[in-house]
Amino acid sequence: MTRWCALAAALSWISLTASAMPLTQPEIVNLCGNAEDAAHCGRLIEEVQLKRLPNLARRDGDALQVSLYPSGTATFTDSDDPINGRSYSLWDFLDGINAVVLYSTAGESTSFIVLRRTTNRRFDLPAEPQLSPDRLHIATADVCPSRCINEIAVWRVAPESLRKELVWTPAERWSDAAATWKDASTLAIEYTPAGADKAAIVERTLADPVWKRTAPN
């Protein structure tokens, strides 16, 4: 790679990180309040993120084309097949690990895909990924009344892999939950017990014995 090409690639990444900004919950509610379905909601969010991240991806009909680093393109094509149909939408950019987050729907099921731009490797996650401040872990909270596995999980981030490392399933039933990082080793989990109308927060350090450690792959 020439010195100019290397500089151009670096500047491209800088422009992405400067613009990266996940949508807030109020923004998502406002955008998707009148959406026809989950796939339509994803496309509405994508419209906003394509403007915020103009150098990251582009939409060409049913195809979402995501730029890889330092070069190349990964293409995700929607399918309306009644049995195996799936949609893809740009959701976010994790600048700390140079990864793109895609929102995917298949029938009534939804999931997220983390695409590592440097390797073109893709990892399926059940809920929106939350990157830790030290960039070593991703947290997901997959909790809902139906079609969820009802667990909080912590995934270990490595250059070539993304592996589920810790799992915790609440003893009581929750109607929803969201996990955010208080610091590099502590998760703040906001949840609503089933039948309640008021949310609560519980904190869990990664060293807490309540976690179940998954077996290495």
Disulfide bonds with the S-S distance in Angstrom:
Cys32-Cys41 2.02
Cys144-Cys148 1.80
